[in-house]
Amino acid sequence: MKKKRKSRKRTHTLLSRYPRWAWWVGGIGISVLYIWLFYTFFVGPTGFRWRALYGDARYPEGYEIHGIDISHYQGEIEWDKLRHAMIEGCPLRFIIIKSTEGSSILDENFNDYFYEAREHGFIRGAYHFWSNKSTPREQAAYFLKQVHLEKGDLPPVLDIEHKPKDRSVEDFQRDVLTWLHIVEDRYHVKPIIYTYHKFKEAYLSAPVFDDYPYWIAHYYVDKVEYKGKWKFWQHTDVGRLPGIKSYVDFNIYNGSFYDLKKLTIGSEED
């Protein structure tokens, strides 16, 4: 009986150490954190753990030019199988491959993927993943050092999804334009900007960015909600194809196959 009394006394002392309002605030804070984590990892449109809630991938109607984007997460690819892959009865036309990140990270599978994509008849492209930890000039220089696009390849792609908290929108836009201008000077084509539509509307809505081809990420919707012009739409991250064991991102091109080829580097010389 004495042990039970001591235990009850210890619990009572712990509860009385803080006022009741503090326990309420703490409980609400934990609940909000739990909801935020659940949304971020399972529900949010930029999360990576939400696909089980939505089931199979949807395929936008009215588009015939399909492609995928890949990185080392796709692992070893059986290219002979992928060559004959079909999406909604249409052949796979283009593959965009992660190349670099920041000013020092090269995707471990980039060179192999980049070579195999062209060898197997796909229109290929390469994207750089923006980092807030290095300057735009450093990132552009690293991308140009590691990636050597050729005639018939898609324009270089800048994947940008995060703005530094300590940078104003104007300064951030200036940084993005610095990368775009440096890379454009090398290839004499306007790079493609990849991001999700709310990010573009919030941070890249200046008219100058409308001159660049836009690749929009917007999952599990029947149509793109973005009202501006766009060239590519990444519509799901749970695609399945022969030759790739993992999930893969599916994309469509907003135009004809002829238009897609005209977008490639060197097409104006033909």
Stockholm file with secondary structure:
# STOCKHOLM 1.0

chainA/1-270         MKKKRKSRKRTHTLLSRYPRWAWWVGGIGISVLYIWLFYTFFVGPTGFRWRALYGDARYPEGYEIHGIDISHYQGEIEWDKLRHAMIEGCPLRFIIIKSTEGSSILDENFNDYFYEAREHGFIRGAYHFWSNKSTPREQAAYFLKQVHLEKGDLPPVLDIEHKPKDRSVEDFQRDVLTWLHIVEDRYHVKPIIYTYHKFKEAYLSAPVFDDYPYWIAHYYVDKVEYKGKWKFWQHTDVGRLPGIKSYVDFNIYNGSFYDLKKLTIGSEED
#=GR chainA/1-270 SS CHHHHHHHHHHHHHHHHSCHHHHHHHHHHHHHHHHHHHIIIIISTTCSSCGGGTCSCCCCTTCCCEEEEECGGGCSCCHHHHTTCEETTEEEEEEEEEEEETTTEECTTHHHHHHHHHHTTCEEEEEEECCTTSCHHHHHHHHHHHCCCCTTSCCCEEECCCCCTTSCHHHHHHHHHHHHHHHHHHHSSCCEEEEEHHHHHHHSCSGGGGGSCEEEECCSCSSCCCCSCCSEEEEEEEEEETTEEEEEEEEEESSCHHHHHHHSTTGGGC
#=GC SS_cons         CHHHHHHHHHHHHHHHHSCHHHHHHHHHHHHHHHHHHHIIIIISTTCSSCGGGTCSCCCCTTCCCEEEEECGGGCSCCHHHHTTCEETTEEEEEEEEEEEETTTEECTTHHHHHHHHHHTTCEEEEEEECCTTSCHHHHHHHHHHHCCCCTTSCCCEEECCCCCTTSCHHHHHHHHHHHHHHHHHHHSSCCEEEEEHHHHHHHSCSGGGGGSCEEEECCSCSSCCCCSCCSEEEEEEEEEETTEEEEEEEEEESSCHHHHHHHSTTGGGC
//
